[in-house]
Amino acid sequence: MGSVSGIVDAHHHVWRQADLPWLSGPMVPRIFGPYEPLRRDYLIGEYLADAEANGVTRSVYVQANWPAARALDEIEWVQSVADASGWPHGIVGYVDLLAEDCAPALDAAMQASPLLRGMRMQLHWHENALYRFAPRPDLCDDPKLRKNLAKLAERGLLFELQVFAPQMQSAARLARSLPDLQLVLLHAGMLEDTTPAGIARWDAGIEELADCPNVAVKLSGLGTFVHKVDHDFIGFITAEMIDEFGAERCLFGSNFPIEKLWTDYGTLLGAYQKALAKFSDAERAQVFSDTARRIYRLA
């Protein structure tokens, strides 16, 4: 088995506790469980200590839910971190995609950060309120959202798509309606129901999204609901995603420091390396490096 040089981590966060209400205020339930160890600064030096020792040479920062009114501040701060340290190499920010016109906010973000590559507004809704983020389940069909997502496509920005299985049919409609927009399905579709019926619903939704050539999938956040590194689960998800999307549309993301709640970077990466061991050198290179470099336009 050959090795992959230059691993790209396509999903991580750095943060200052004071900027995030959910870290600095009273602890409230989160989808990933108790998070007391995260209620502190996690700055670029600590991230690099976690990542660089494991062969990571490029990274993409994904927004960490600063207050919506400070979305531009978040982008500007992360860009300043990159200017000072050389990391990250791409930034995904936030903009209100249900606004009447998000174009001014998009243009301000692009002016603030030459590393801006896309936006995330979390659309996932679940019957379980603990897993719920969006205000309603049908945002993928909202005309305002689609109109604003078209403005991302016009500017060469991608959209990080975060939905649960019951929302995937409408997400596929969204993808088909905007063929020029690159979408990245987060956390491999957030499989939280591992009963046979739950897996069947998730698999049916994944098939619909995989039929959309403008959708890629991020192998990330697979410890979110089990709160551990589960080798069998990671192996199952990885094999399913490569089978459905092809390695050329799959990419790795650590979701650090969230997964630091239950593991270290080397153990997490090792689980994905084990899951990909049966695939070819070229396929491993696509998942660990090439797909992310292409989609996020990383030098």
Secondary structure as UniProt FT lines:
FT   STRAND          7..12
FT   HELIX           17..19
FT   HELIX           21..24
FT   TURN            31..32
FT   HELIX           36..38
FT   HELIX           44..51
FT   HELIX           52..54
FT   STRAND          56..62
FT   HELIX           68..70
FT   HELIX           71..85
FT   STRAND          90..93
FT   TURN            97..98
FT   HELIX           103..112
FT   TURN            114..115
FT   STRAND          116..120
FT   HELIX           129..131
FT   TURN            137..138
FT   HELIX           139..141
FT   HELIX           143..154
FT   TURN            155..156
FT   STRAND          158..161
FT   HELIX           165..167
FT   HELIX           168..177
FT   TURN            179..180
FT   STRAND          183..185
FT   HELIX           186..189
FT   HELIX           196..210
FT   TURN            213..214
FT   STRAND          215..219
FT   TURN            222..226
FT   HELIX           231..245
FT   HELIX           247..249
FT   STRAND          250..252
FT   HELIX           258..261
FT   HELIX           265..275
FT   TURN            276..278
FT   HELIX           281..285
FT   HELIX           286..290
FT   HELIX           291..295
FT   TURN            296..297
//
